[in-house]
Amino acid sequence: MHKKTKGLLDLCRISNLPTVLSNCVGSWLIAAGAFGDLNLLVLVLGAVLFYSGGMIMNDVFDITFDNEFRPDRPIPSGIVSKQLASILTLLFMVLGFVLMMLGGAHLFWVLLLGVLIIAYNYLHKKWVHSVYIMGACRSFLYLACASAISVQIPHSVFAWCVCLGLYTAGITVVAKGESTDNVVKFYGLALLFSPALVAAYLSFNELDLHLIGVLVTGTLWLSWTIYCLCIIKGSAEGRVGRAVSYLIAGMVLIDAFAVSSHYGLYGLFFVPLLPLVIWFQTKVSGT
């Protein structure tokens, strides 16, 4: 692969895009959308561009930090110029916004998603609680996709979007120790288990909760999360970075968990995306 092409793919964190796909489809299905609807494809394409633009923006804002701690990143290494990265950021963000609107997403949620992406990239090295803004980016992606189905977003979508946001915040806390393999703070680890709280909440409020689907996919998600924590507790060099990449991949299991709470074992449709993300991460950096 050409070095510059590889650099651009690294900037976009393209290996993580299946998690964006699963978030969009999971939210769409929970909101009772039809799987074959063309608007879903348009929403996914818009979300992919939004995500890629936000990831490139992250590197643009992090140039000073990367020069010191991650000089092999595409911009500080000179593979991709800051000017090109800035142009792609603007282009992808604008196209992502337009496509999500064309896919039927409500203006309020898409606009707020864009604001949160910019806010996180600007604040994440300046404000310790910016991890929750990162989490909110995934939450509002869920809400934006669901809003394309109905203005009245189901409360179950809100429940899962909150847990996805907390889980993402937990990953971000873990990721802060990636460059130096620092010990991860306990509250970051605790956030990773938030999906279990949603399942408990739904069990008390949803009469049609699919118990078998929840047990199967919930066990898969829990087992994977514990495995990732075991990696962190190990002694191998680069363990935190590896765990972060695997935890990001684990988002597809949360979507499987969420969809299974409504449609039973159909949520297993998302599980093959896990090895796909991990395979992509061996080709293109996920963090």
GUVONU-395620 format. One record per residue: residue number from 1; residue in one letter; x, y, z of N, C-alpha, C in turn. Coordinates in nm, 2 decimals. Atoms other than C-alpha are relative to their C-alpha. Example, Ala and Ser with C-alpha at 12.3 -4.5 7.8 and 13.67 -1.06 7.14 Angstrom:
BEGIN
PT num residu   n.c1   n.c2   n.c3  ca.c1  ca.c2  ca.c3   c.c1   c.c2   c.c3
PT   1      a   0.09  -0.12   0.00   1.23  -0.45   0.78   0.09   0.12   0.00
PT   2      s  -0.09  -0.11   0.00   1.37  -0.11   0.71  -0.08   0.11   0.08
This chain:
BEGIN
PT num residu   n.c1   n.c2   n.c3  ca.c1  ca.c2  ca.c3   c.c1   c.c2   c.c3
PT   1      m   0.08  -0.12   0.00   0.00   0.00   0.00   0.09   0.12   0.00
PT   2      h  -0.08  -0.13   0.01   0.13   0.35  -0.09   0.00   0.07   0.13
PT   3      k  -0.01  -0.06  -0.13   0.26   0.53   0.21  -0.10   0.11   0.03
PT   4      k   0.09  -0.11  -0.03   0.04   0.84   0.17  -0.14  -0.05   0.01
PT   5      t   0.13   0.06  -0.01  -0.27   0.63   0.11  -0.02  -0.07   0.14
PT   6      k   0.00   0.06  -0.14  -0.19   0.43   0.43  -0.01   0.11   0.10
PT   7      g   0.01  -0.11  -0.09  -0.14   0.76   0.61  -0.14   0.06   0.01
PT   8      l   0.14  -0.05   0.00  -0.48   0.89   0.51  -0.10  -0.10   0.06
PT   9      l   0.09   0.10  -0.06  -0.65   0.57   0.61   0.02  -0.01   0.15
PT  10      d  -0.03  -0.01  -0.15  -0.47   0.59   0.95  -0.07   0.12   0.06
PT  11      l   0.07  -0.12  -0.06  -0.60   0.94   1.00  -0.15  -0.02   0.01
PT  12      c   0.14   0.02  -0.01  -0.95   0.83   0.93  -0.04  -0.11   0.09
PT  13      r   0.03   0.12  -0.08  -0.92   0.53   1.16  -0.10  -0.09  -0.07
PT  14      i   0.10   0.07   0.08  -1.09   0.34   0.88  -0.03  -0.14   0.05
PT  15      s   0.02   0.14  -0.06  -1.05   0.01   1.07  -0.12   0.00   0.09
PT  16      n   0.11   0.00  -0.10  -1.31   0.13   1.32  -0.14   0.03  -0.07
PT  17      l   0.13  -0.04   0.06  -1.58   0.22   1.06  -0.11  -0.11   0.01
PT  18      p   0.11   0.09  -0.02  -1.77  -0.11   1.10  -0.07   0.02   0.13
PT  19      t   0.07  -0.03  -0.12  -1.85   0.01   1.45  -0.10   0.12  -0.02
PT  20      v   0.10  -0.10   0.04  -2.01   0.32   1.30  -0.12  -0.06  -0.07
PT  21      l   0.10   0.07   0.07  -2.20   0.10   1.07  -0.10  -0.07   0.10
PT  22      s   0.09   0.07  -0.10  -2.33  -0.11   1.36  -0.08   0.09   0.09
PT  23      n   0.07  -0.09  -0.07  -2.42   0.19   1.56  -0.12   0.06  -0.07
PT  24      c   0.11  -0.05   0.08  -2.63   0.33   1.28  -0.11  -0.10  -0.02
PT  25      v   0.10   0.11   0.02  -2.80   0.00   1.20  -0.07  -0.04   0.12
PT  26      g   0.06   0.03  -0.13  -2.85  -0.08   1.56  -0.11   0.10   0.05
PT  27      s   0.09  -0.11  -0.04  -3.02   0.25   1.64  -0.12   0.00  -0.09
PT  28      w   0.11   0.00   0.10  -3.23   0.23   1.32  -0.10  -0.11   0.03
PT  29      l   0.09   0.12  -0.02  -3.36  -0.12   1.40  -0.08   0.02   0.14
PT  30      i   0.07  -0.01  -0.13  -3.44  -0.04   1.77  -0.11   0.11  -0.02
PT  31      a   0.11  -0.10   0.03  -3.64   0.26   1.64  -0.11  -0.05  -0.09
PT  32      a   0.10   0.07   0.08  -3.84   0.02   1.43   0.01   0.04  -0.15
PT  33      g  -0.02  -0.03   0.14  -3.68   0.12   1.09   0.01  -0.13  -0.08
PT  34      a  -0.01   0.12   0.09  -3.69  -0.12   0.79   0.14  -0.02  -0.05
PT  35      f  -0.14   0.02   0.03  -3.36  -0.28   0.72   0.03   0.03  -0.15
PT  36      g  -0.02  -0.02   0.14  -3.40  -0.24   0.34  -0.02   0.14  -0.05
PT  37      d   0.03  -0.14   0.03  -3.48   0.13   0.35   0.13   0.07  -0.05
PT  38      l  -0.12  -0.07   0.06  -3.24   0.34   0.12   0.05   0.11   0.09
PT  39      n  -0.05  -0.10  -0.09  -3.23   0.61   0.38   0.10  -0.05   0.10
PT  40      l  -0.09   0.06  -0.09  -3.04   0.38   0.61   0.14   0.00  -0.06
PT  41      l  -0.13   0.00   0.07  -2.76   0.35   0.35   0.06   0.14  -0.01
PT  42      v  -0.04  -0.14   0.01  -2.75   0.73   0.31   0.05   0.05   0.14
PT  43      l  -0.04  -0.03  -0.14  -2.73   0.77   0.69   0.14  -0.05   0.03
PT  44      v  -0.12   0.07  -0.03  -2.45   0.52   0.72   0.12   0.07  -0.07
PT  45      l  -0.10  -0.07   0.07  -2.25   0.70   0.45   0.03   0.13   0.06
PT  46      g  -0.02  -0.13  -0.07  -2.30   1.03   0.62   0.07  -0.01   0.13
PT  47      a  -0.06   0.02  -0.13  -2.20   0.89   0.96   0.15  -0.04  -0.02
PT  48      v  -0.13   0.03   0.03  -1.89   0.74   0.81   0.09   0.12  -0.03
PT  49      l  -0.07  -0.12   0.04  -1.78   1.07   0.66   0.02   0.09   0.13
PT  50      f  -0.01  -0.08  -0.12  -1.86   1.25   0.99   0.11  -0.06   0.09
PT  51      y  -0.10   0.06  -0.08  -1.65   1.00   1.18   0.14   0.02  -0.05
PT  52      s  -0.13  -0.01   0.06  -1.36   1.01   0.94   0.05   0.15   0.01
PT  53      g  -0.03  -0.14  -0.02  -1.37   1.39   0.94   0.04   0.04   0.14
PT  54      g  -0.03  -0.03  -0.14  -1.37   1.40   1.32   0.13  -0.06   0.04
PT  55      m  -0.13   0.06  -0.04  -1.08   1.16   1.34   0.12   0.07  -0.06
PT  56      i  -0.11  -0.08   0.06  -0.87   1.36   1.10   0.02   0.13   0.08
PT  57      m   0.00  -0.12  -0.08  -0.96   1.67   1.29   0.08  -0.02   0.13
PT  58      n  -0.07   0.03  -0.13  -0.83   1.50   1.61   0.15   0.01  -0.02
PT  59      d  -0.15  -0.01   0.03  -0.48   1.46   1.45   0.04   0.14  -0.03
PT  60      v  -0.03  -0.14   0.03  -0.49   1.82   1.33   0.02   0.08   0.13
PT  61      f  -0.01  -0.06  -0.13  -0.55   1.94   1.69   0.11  -0.05   0.08
PT  62      d  -0.10   0.06  -0.08  -0.30   1.70   1.83   0.14   0.00  -0.05
PT  63      i  -0.14   0.00   0.06   0.01   1.79   1.63   0.11   0.02   0.10
PT  64      t  -0.10  -0.03  -0.10   0.20   1.93   1.92   0.03  -0.12   0.09
PT  65      f  -0.01   0.12  -0.09   0.13   1.62   2.14   0.06  -0.11  -0.08
PT  66      d  -0.05   0.11   0.09   0.20   1.38   1.85   0.15   0.02  -0.03
PT  67      n  -0.14  -0.03   0.03   0.53   1.55   1.77   0.09  -0.06   0.12
PT  68      e  -0.08   0.05  -0.11   0.65   1.45   2.12  -0.02  -0.15   0.03
PT  69      f   0.03   0.14  -0.05   0.47   1.12   2.20  -0.03  -0.10  -0.11
PT  70      r   0.03   0.09   0.11   0.36   0.98   1.86   0.05   0.06  -0.13
PT  71      p  -0.06  -0.06   0.12   0.60   1.11   1.60  -0.02  -0.08  -0.13
PT  72      d   0.02   0.08   0.12   0.51   0.82   1.37  -0.14   0.02  -0.06
PT  73      r   0.13  -0.03   0.05   0.16   0.96   1.32   0.01   0.07  -0.14
PT  74      p  -0.02  -0.05   0.13   0.09   1.07   0.96   0.04   0.14  -0.02
PT  75      i  -0.03  -0.14   0.02   0.11   1.44   1.01   0.14   0.04   0.05
PT  76      p  -0.14  -0.04  -0.04   0.42   1.48   1.23   0.11  -0.07  -0.07
PT  77      s  -0.10   0.07   0.08   0.60   1.22   1.02   0.02   0.05  -0.14
PT  78      g   0.00  -0.06   0.13   0.53   1.42   0.71  -0.06  -0.07  -0.11
PT  79      i   0.07   0.08   0.10   0.33   1.16   0.53  -0.12   0.07  -0.06
PT  80      v   0.11  -0.08   0.04   0.03   1.38   0.52   0.02   0.14   0.05
PT  81      s  -0.02  -0.14  -0.04   0.05   1.76   0.53  -0.12   0.05   0.09
PT  82      k   0.11  -0.06  -0.08  -0.15   1.96   0.79  -0.10   0.07  -0.09
PT  83      q   0.09  -0.07   0.09  -0.30   2.16   0.50  -0.10  -0.10  -0.06
PT  84      l   0.09   0.11   0.06  -0.44   1.84   0.33  -0.09  -0.05   0.11
PT  85      a   0.08   0.06  -0.11  -0.56   1.70   0.66  -0.12   0.10   0.04
PT  86      s   0.10  -0.10  -0.03  -0.75   2.03   0.73  -0.10   0.01  -0.10
PT  87      i   0.10   0.00   0.11  -0.91   2.03   0.39  -0.09  -0.12   0.00
PT  88      l   0.08   0.12  -0.01  -1.02   1.67   0.43  -0.10   0.01   0.11
PT  89      t   0.09  -0.02  -0.11  -1.16   1.75   0.77  -0.13   0.08  -0.04
PT  90      l   0.11  -0.09   0.03  -1.38   2.03   0.64  -0.09  -0.07  -0.11
PT  91      l   0.08   0.07   0.10  -1.49   1.83   0.33  -0.08  -0.12   0.05
PT  92      f   0.07   0.12  -0.06  -1.58   1.51   0.52  -0.11   0.04   0.09
PT  93      m   0.10  -0.04  -0.09  -1.76   1.70   0.79  -0.13   0.06  -0.07
PT  94      v   0.11  -0.06   0.08  -1.97   1.90   0.54  -0.08  -0.11  -0.07
PT  95      l   0.07   0.10   0.07  -2.05   1.60   0.33  -0.08  -0.10   0.09
PT  96      g   0.06   0.08  -0.10  -2.13   1.39   0.63  -0.13   0.06   0.05
PT  97      f   0.12  -0.08  -0.05  -2.37   1.66   0.76  -0.11  -0.01  -0.11
PT  98      v   0.10   0.00   0.11  -2.55   1.68   0.42  -0.06  -0.13  -0.02
PT  99      l   0.05   0.13   0.03  -2.58   1.31   0.37  -0.09  -0.05   0.12
PT 100      m   0.08   0.04  -0.11  -2.72   1.25   0.72  -0.14   0.07   0.00
PT 101      m   0.12  -0.07   0.02  -2.98   1.52   0.65  -0.08  -0.06  -0.11
PT 102      l   0.07   0.07   0.11  -3.07   1.36   0.32  -0.05  -0.13   0.04
PT 103      g   0.05   0.13  -0.05  -3.11   1.03   0.50  -0.12   0.01   0.10
PT 104      g   0.12  -0.02  -0.08  -3.38   1.19   0.71   0.02   0.03   0.14
PT 105      a  -0.03  -0.03  -0.14  -3.20   1.26   1.03  -0.05   0.15   0.03
PT 106      h   0.05  -0.13  -0.04  -3.34   1.56   1.23   0.12   0.10   0.01
PT 107      l  -0.10  -0.10  -0.01  -3.14   1.88   1.20   0.06   0.02   0.13
PT 108      f  -0.05  -0.03  -0.13  -3.11   1.93   1.57   0.10  -0.10   0.04
PT 109      w  -0.09   0.11  -0.05  -2.94   1.59   1.64   0.13   0.00  -0.08
PT 110      v  -0.12   0.00   0.08  -2.71   1.61   1.34   0.09   0.12   0.03
PT 111      l  -0.07  -0.12  -0.03  -2.61   1.97   1.42   0.08  -0.01   0.13
PT 112      l  -0.07   0.02  -0.13  -2.54   1.88   1.78   0.11  -0.10   0.00
PT 113      l  -0.11   0.10   0.01  -2.34   1.58   1.68   0.13   0.07  -0.06
PT 114      g  -0.11  -0.08   0.06  -2.12   1.81   1.46   0.07   0.09   0.10
PT 115      v  -0.05  -0.08  -0.11  -2.08   2.05   1.75   0.08  -0.08   0.10
PT 116      l  -0.07   0.08  -0.10  -1.98   1.78   1.99   0.13  -0.06  -0.06
PT 117      i  -0.12   0.04   0.06  -1.72   1.64   1.75   0.11   0.10   0.00
PT 118      i  -0.10  -0.12  -0.01  -1.55   1.98   1.72   0.04   0.03   0.14
PT 119      a  -0.03  -0.03  -0.14  -1.58   2.04   2.09   0.10  -0.10   0.06
PT 120      y  -0.09   0.10  -0.06  -1.41   1.71   2.18   0.14   0.02  -0.05
PT 121      n  -0.13  -0.02   0.06  -1.13   1.76   1.94   0.08   0.12   0.05
PT 122      y  -0.07  -0.12  -0.05  -1.06   2.11   2.07   0.03  -0.02   0.15
PT 123      l  -0.01   0.00  -0.14  -1.10   2.02   2.44   0.07  -0.12   0.06
PT 124      h  -0.03   0.12  -0.07  -0.98   1.67   2.49   0.14   0.00   0.06
PT 125      k  -0.13  -0.01  -0.06  -0.62   1.76   2.57   0.01   0.11   0.11
PT 126      k   0.01  -0.11  -0.09  -0.73   2.06   2.78  -0.09  -0.02   0.12
PT 127      w   0.10   0.02  -0.11  -1.02   1.93   3.00  -0.02  -0.15   0.02
PT 128      v   0.01   0.14  -0.04  -1.02   1.60   3.18  -0.13  -0.07  -0.03
PT 129      h   0.13   0.05   0.01  -1.39   1.56   3.16  -0.05  -0.01  -0.15
PT 130      s   0.04   0.01   0.14  -1.39   1.58   2.78  -0.03  -0.14  -0.05
PT 131      v   0.03   0.14   0.03  -1.41   1.20   2.78  -0.15  -0.02  -0.02
PT 132      y   0.15   0.02   0.02  -1.79   1.24   2.82  -0.05   0.07  -0.12
PT 133      i   0.03  -0.05   0.13  -1.80   1.46   2.51   0.02  -0.10  -0.10
PT 134      m  -0.03   0.11   0.10  -1.64   1.18   2.32  -0.11  -0.10   0.01
PT 135      g   0.11   0.09  -0.01  -1.90   0.95   2.46  -0.13   0.05  -0.06
PT 136      a   0.13  -0.06   0.05  -2.18   1.19   2.37   0.00   0.00  -0.15
PT 137      c   0.00   0.01   0.14  -2.06   1.18   2.01  -0.06  -0.13  -0.05
PT 138      r   0.06   0.13   0.03  -2.15   0.81   1.99  -0.15   0.00   0.04
PT 139      s   0.14  -0.01  -0.04  -2.47   0.88   2.18  -0.09   0.07  -0.10
PT 140      f   0.08  -0.08   0.09  -2.59   1.15   1.95   0.00  -0.06  -0.14
PT 141      l   0.01   0.07   0.13  -2.50   0.94   1.64  -0.12  -0.10   0.01
PT 142      y   0.11   0.09  -0.02  -2.75   0.69   1.78  -0.13   0.08  -0.01
PT 143      l   0.12  -0.08   0.00  -3.01   0.96   1.83  -0.03   0.06  -0.14
PT 144      a   0.01  -0.06   0.14  -2.95   1.12   1.49  -0.06  -0.11  -0.09
PT 145      c   0.05   0.10   0.09  -3.01   0.79   1.31  -0.14  -0.04   0.04
PT 146      a   0.13   0.03  -0.04  -3.32   0.71   1.52  -0.10   0.11  -0.04
PT 147      s   0.09  -0.11   0.03  -3.46   1.05   1.45  -0.05   0.00  -0.15
PT 148      a   0.04   0.01   0.14  -3.48   0.96   1.08  -0.12  -0.09  -0.01
PT 149      i   0.12   0.08   0.00  -3.75   0.71   1.17  -0.12   0.07   0.06
PT 150      s   0.11  -0.07  -0.07  -3.96   0.92   1.41   0.05   0.11   0.08
PT 151      v  -0.03  -0.11  -0.08  -3.95   1.25   1.58   0.00  -0.04   0.15
PT 152      q   0.01   0.05  -0.13  -4.06   1.07   1.89   0.09  -0.12   0.02
PT 153      i  -0.10   0.10  -0.01  -3.75   0.87   1.96  -0.04  -0.09   0.12
PT 154      p   0.04   0.09  -0.11  -3.83   0.55   2.17   0.10   0.01   0.12
PT 155      h  -0.09  -0.02  -0.12  -3.70   0.56   2.53   0.10  -0.11   0.00
PT 156      s  -0.10   0.11   0.00  -3.52   0.23   2.47   0.13   0.05  -0.08
PT 157      v  -0.11  -0.05   0.07  -3.30   0.41   2.21   0.08   0.10   0.09
PT 158      f  -0.07  -0.09  -0.09  -3.22   0.68   2.47   0.08  -0.08   0.10
PT 159      a  -0.07   0.09  -0.10  -3.13   0.40   2.72   0.13  -0.05  -0.06
PT 160      w  -0.12   0.06   0.06  -2.89   0.23   2.48   0.10   0.11  -0.04
PT 161      c  -0.09  -0.11   0.04  -2.74   0.56   2.35   0.08   0.05   0.12
PT 162      v  -0.08  -0.04  -0.12  -2.65   0.66   2.71   0.10  -0.10   0.04
PT 163      c  -0.10   0.10  -0.04  -2.48   0.33   2.78   0.11   0.00  -0.10
PT 164      l  -0.11  -0.01   0.10  -2.29   0.35   2.45   0.09   0.12   0.03
PT 165      g  -0.08  -0.12  -0.03  -2.18   0.70   2.55   0.09  -0.02   0.12
PT 166      l  -0.08   0.02  -0.12  -2.06   0.59   2.89   0.11  -0.10  -0.03
PT 167      y  -0.10   0.10   0.04  -1.88   0.29   2.74   0.11   0.06  -0.08
PT 168      t  -0.10  -0.08   0.08  -1.71   0.52   2.49   0.09   0.08   0.08
PT 169      a  -0.08  -0.08  -0.10  -1.61   0.75   2.77   0.10  -0.08   0.07
PT 170      g  -0.09   0.10  -0.07  -1.46   0.45   2.95   0.12  -0.03  -0.09
PT 171      i  -0.10   0.03   0.09  -1.26   0.36   2.64   0.10   0.12  -0.01
PT 172      t  -0.08  -0.12   0.02  -1.14   0.72   2.61   0.09   0.02   0.13
PT 173      v  -0.08   0.00  -0.12  -1.02   0.71   2.98   0.12  -0.10  -0.01
PT 174      v  -0.11   0.10   0.01  -0.83   0.39   2.91   0.10   0.05  -0.11
PT 175      a  -0.09  -0.05   0.11  -0.68   0.55   2.59   0.10   0.10   0.04
PT 176      k  -0.09  -0.10  -0.04  -0.53   0.83   2.78   0.13  -0.05   0.06
PT 177      g  -0.12   0.06  -0.04  -0.27   0.59   2.91   0.07  -0.07  -0.11
PT 178      e  -0.06   0.08   0.10  -0.19   0.45   2.57   0.14   0.03  -0.04
PT 179      s  -0.14  -0.04   0.05   0.12   0.65   2.48   0.11  -0.04   0.10
PT 180      t  -0.10   0.03  -0.10   0.29   0.56   2.81  -0.03  -0.13   0.07
PT 181      d   0.04   0.12  -0.07   0.11   0.24   2.91  -0.02   0.02   0.15
PT 182      n   0.03  -0.03  -0.14   0.00   0.41   3.23  -0.11  -0.08   0.06
PT 183      v   0.11   0.08  -0.07  -0.22   0.24   3.49  -0.13   0.08  -0.03
PT 184      v   0.12  -0.06   0.04  -0.58   0.30   3.39  -0.09   0.03   0.13
PT 185      k   0.08  -0.04  -0.11  -0.81   0.48   3.64  -0.12  -0.09   0.01
PT 186      f   0.11   0.09  -0.02  -1.08   0.27   3.80  -0.13   0.04  -0.06
PT 187      y   0.13  -0.05   0.05  -1.37   0.49   3.70  -0.01  -0.02  -0.15
PT 188      g   0.00   0.03   0.14  -1.27   0.44   3.34  -0.04  -0.15  -0.03
PT 189      l   0.03   0.14   0.02  -1.29   0.06   3.38  -0.15  -0.02   0.04
PT 190      a   0.14   0.02  -0.04  -1.63   0.09   3.56  -0.10   0.05  -0.11
PT 191      l   0.09  -0.05   0.11  -1.78   0.29   3.27  -0.02  -0.11  -0.11
PT 192      l   0.01   0.10   0.11  -1.71   0.00   3.04  -0.11  -0.10   0.02
PT 193      f   0.10   0.10  -0.03  -1.97  -0.21   3.22  -0.14   0.06   0.00
PT 194      s   0.13  -0.07   0.00  -2.26   0.04   3.17  -0.11  -0.08  -0.07
PT 195      p   0.10   0.07   0.07  -2.44  -0.18   2.92  -0.08  -0.10   0.08
PT 196      a   0.07   0.09  -0.09  -2.53  -0.42   3.20  -0.11   0.07   0.07
PT 197      l   0.11  -0.08  -0.07  -2.73  -0.14   3.37  -0.12   0.02  -0.09
PT 198      v   0.11  -0.02   0.10  -2.93  -0.09   3.05  -0.09  -0.12   0.00
PT 199      a   0.08   0.12   0.00  -3.03  -0.45   3.04  -0.08  -0.02   0.12
PT 200      a   0.07   0.01  -0.12  -3.13  -0.44   3.40  -0.12   0.10   0.00
PT 201      y   0.10  -0.10   0.02  -3.33  -0.12   3.33  -0.12  -0.05  -0.08
PT 202      l   0.10   0.05   0.09  -3.51  -0.27   3.04  -0.08  -0.12   0.05
PT 203      s   0.07   0.12  -0.06  -3.59  -0.59   3.23  -0.12   0.04   0.09
PT 204      f   0.10  -0.05  -0.08  -3.80  -0.38   3.46  -0.11   0.09  -0.07
PT 205      n   0.08  -0.09   0.07  -3.96  -0.16   3.20  -0.05  -0.05  -0.14
PT 206      e   0.03   0.05   0.13  -3.99  -0.37   2.88  -0.07  -0.14   0.02
PT 207      l   0.06   0.13  -0.01  -4.25  -0.65   2.88   0.04  -0.09  -0.11
PT 208      d  -0.04   0.08   0.11  -4.13  -0.77   2.55   0.15  -0.03  -0.02
PT 209      l  -0.14   0.02   0.00  -3.77  -0.80   2.64   0.03  -0.15  -0.03
PT 210      h  -0.04   0.13   0.05  -3.61  -1.10   2.46   0.11  -0.06   0.09
PT 211      l  -0.09   0.05  -0.10  -3.45  -1.29   2.75   0.12  -0.08  -0.06
PT 212      i  -0.10   0.09   0.06  -3.26  -1.55   2.54   0.10   0.08  -0.08
PT 213      g  -0.09  -0.09   0.08  -3.12  -1.29   2.30   0.09   0.08   0.09
PT 214      v  -0.08  -0.08  -0.09  -3.01  -1.07   2.59   0.11  -0.08   0.07
PT 215      l  -0.10   0.08  -0.07  -2.84  -1.35   2.77   0.12  -0.04  -0.09
PT 216      v  -0.11   0.05   0.09  -2.65  -1.48   2.47   0.09   0.12  -0.04
PT 217      t  -0.09  -0.11   0.05  -2.53  -1.14   2.33   0.06   0.07   0.12
PT 218      g  -0.05  -0.06  -0.12  -2.49  -1.00   2.68   0.12  -0.07   0.05
PT 219      t  -0.11   0.09  -0.04  -2.26  -1.29   2.77   0.12   0.02  -0.09
PT 220      l  -0.10  -0.03   0.10  -2.06  -1.23   2.45   0.07   0.13   0.03
PT 221      w  -0.05  -0.13  -0.03  -2.02  -0.86   2.53   0.08   0.00   0.13
PT 222      l  -0.06   0.00  -0.13  -1.93  -0.92   2.89   0.13  -0.08   0.00
PT 223      s  -0.13   0.08   0.01  -1.67  -1.19   2.81   0.11   0.08  -0.07
PT 224      w  -0.10  -0.08   0.08  -1.50  -0.97   2.55   0.05   0.12   0.08
PT 225      t  -0.04  -0.11  -0.08  -1.49  -0.67   2.79   0.10  -0.05   0.11
PT 226      i  -0.09   0.05  -0.10  -1.33  -0.88   3.06   0.13  -0.05  -0.06
PT 227      y  -0.12   0.04   0.07  -1.08  -1.02   2.81   0.09   0.12  -0.02
PT 228      c  -0.08  -0.12   0.03  -0.98  -0.67   2.72   0.06   0.06   0.13
PT 229      l  -0.06  -0.04  -0.13  -0.93  -0.58   3.09   0.12  -0.09   0.04
PT 230      c  -0.11   0.09  -0.03  -0.71  -0.88   3.13   0.13   0.04  -0.08
PT 231      i  -0.11  -0.05   0.08  -0.49  -0.75   2.85   0.06   0.12   0.07
PT 232      i  -0.05  -0.12  -0.07  -0.46  -0.42   3.04   0.08  -0.03   0.12
PT 233      k  -0.07   0.05  -0.13  -0.36  -0.60   3.36   0.13  -0.07  -0.03
PT 234      g  -0.12   0.07   0.03  -0.09  -0.78   3.18   0.13   0.09   0.00
PT 235      s  -0.12  -0.07  -0.01   0.27  -0.68   3.14   0.07   0.03  -0.14
PT 236      a  -0.05  -0.02   0.13   0.32  -0.67   2.76   0.01   0.14  -0.04
PT 237      e  -0.02  -0.13   0.05   0.45  -0.36   2.60  -0.11   0.03  -0.10
PT 238      g   0.11  -0.04   0.09   0.17  -0.17   2.42  -0.13  -0.06   0.03
PT 239      r   0.12   0.07  -0.04  -0.10  -0.35   2.61  -0.12   0.09   0.01
PT 240      v   0.11  -0.09  -0.01  -0.31  -0.04   2.67  -0.06   0.03  -0.14
PT 241      g   0.04  -0.03   0.14  -0.32   0.05   2.30  -0.08  -0.12  -0.06
PT 242      r   0.06   0.12   0.05  -0.41  -0.31   2.21  -0.14  -0.01   0.06
PT 243      a   0.13   0.01  -0.07  -0.69  -0.31   2.47  -0.10   0.10  -0.05
PT 244      v   0.09  -0.11   0.05  -0.83   0.02   2.35  -0.05  -0.04  -0.14
PT 245      s   0.05   0.04   0.13  -0.85  -0.11   1.99  -0.10  -0.11   0.01
PT 246      y   0.09   0.10  -0.02  -1.02  -0.42   2.11  -0.14   0.04   0.06
PT 247      l   0.13  -0.05  -0.07  -1.27  -0.23   2.33  -0.08   0.08  -0.11
PT 248      i   0.08  -0.07   0.10  -1.36  -0.01   2.03  -0.07  -0.10  -0.09
PT 249      a   0.06   0.11   0.08  -1.42  -0.33   1.83  -0.12  -0.05   0.07
PT 250      g   0.10   0.05  -0.08  -1.64  -0.44   2.12  -0.13   0.08  -0.01
PT 251      m   0.12  -0.08   0.01  -1.89  -0.16   2.04  -0.11  -0.08  -0.09
PT 252      v   0.10   0.08   0.08  -2.05  -0.40   1.78  -0.07  -0.10   0.08
PT 253      l   0.07   0.10  -0.09  -2.13  -0.64   2.06  -0.10   0.07   0.08
PT 254      i   0.11  -0.08  -0.07  -2.32  -0.36   2.24  -0.12   0.02  -0.09
PT 255      d   0.11  -0.01   0.09  -2.52  -0.31   1.93  -0.07  -0.13  -0.02
PT 256      a   0.06   0.13   0.00  -2.58  -0.68   1.92  -0.09  -0.02   0.12
PT 257      f   0.07   0.01  -0.13  -2.69  -0.67   2.28  -0.13   0.08  -0.01
PT 258      a   0.11  -0.09   0.01  -2.92  -0.37   2.21  -0.11  -0.06  -0.09
PT 259      v   0.10   0.06   0.10  -3.09  -0.53   1.90  -0.06  -0.12   0.05
PT 260      s   0.05   0.12  -0.05  -3.12  -0.86   2.07  -0.11   0.02   0.11
PT 261      s   0.10  -0.03  -0.10  -3.32  -0.70   2.35  -0.13   0.03  -0.06
PT 262      h   0.12  -0.03   0.07  -3.58  -0.62   2.09  -0.04  -0.12  -0.09
PT 263      y   0.03   0.10   0.10  -3.55  -0.89   1.83   0.06  -0.14   0.02
PT 264      g  -0.06   0.13  -0.03  -3.39  -1.19   2.00   0.13  -0.02  -0.06
PT 265      l  -0.14   0.04   0.05  -3.10  -1.37   1.84   0.04   0.07  -0.13
PT 266      y  -0.03  -0.07   0.12  -3.12  -1.15   1.53   0.12   0.10   0.03
PT 267      g  -0.11  -0.09  -0.04  -2.87  -0.93   1.72   0.13  -0.06  -0.03
PT 268      l  -0.12   0.07   0.04  -2.61  -1.19   1.64   0.06   0.04  -0.13
PT 269      f  -0.04  -0.05   0.13  -2.60  -1.04   1.30   0.13   0.09   0.01
PT 270      f  -0.11  -0.10  -0.02  -2.35  -0.78   1.44   0.13  -0.07   0.04
PT 271      v  -0.12   0.06  -0.06  -2.11  -1.03   1.60   0.11  -0.02  -0.10
PT 272      p  -0.11   0.02   0.09  -1.91  -1.11   1.28   0.08   0.13  -0.03
PT 273      l  -0.07  -0.13   0.01  -1.82  -0.74   1.27   0.12   0.01   0.09
PT 274      l  -0.11  -0.01  -0.10  -1.59  -0.79   1.57   0.13  -0.05  -0.06
PT 275      p  -0.13   0.04   0.06  -1.33  -1.01   1.40   0.04   0.09  -0.12
PT 276      l  -0.02  -0.09   0.12  -1.37  -0.78   1.09   0.08   0.12   0.05
PT 277      v  -0.07  -0.12  -0.06  -1.27  -0.48   1.30   0.14  -0.03   0.04
PT 278      i  -0.13   0.04  -0.05  -0.98  -0.66   1.46   0.09  -0.03  -0.12
PT 279      w  -0.09   0.02   0.12  -0.85  -0.77   1.12   0.04   0.13  -0.07
PT 280      f  -0.03  -0.13   0.06  -0.88  -0.42   0.98   0.11   0.07   0.09
PT 281      q  -0.09  -0.06  -0.09  -0.69  -0.30   1.29   0.15  -0.05  -0.02
PT 282      t  -0.14   0.05   0.03  -0.39  -0.52   1.19   0.05   0.07  -0.13
PT 283      k  -0.04  -0.06   0.12  -0.38  -0.33   0.86   0.01   0.15   0.01
PT 284      v   0.01  -0.14  -0.01  -0.47   0.02   0.96  -0.02   0.03   0.15
PT 285      s   0.01  -0.03  -0.14  -0.43   0.18   1.31  -0.14   0.04   0.04
PT 286      g   0.13  -0.03  -0.05  -0.75   0.19   1.51   0.00   0.12   0.10
PT 287      t   0.00  -0.11  -0.10  -0.63   0.46   1.76   0.10   0.11  -0.04
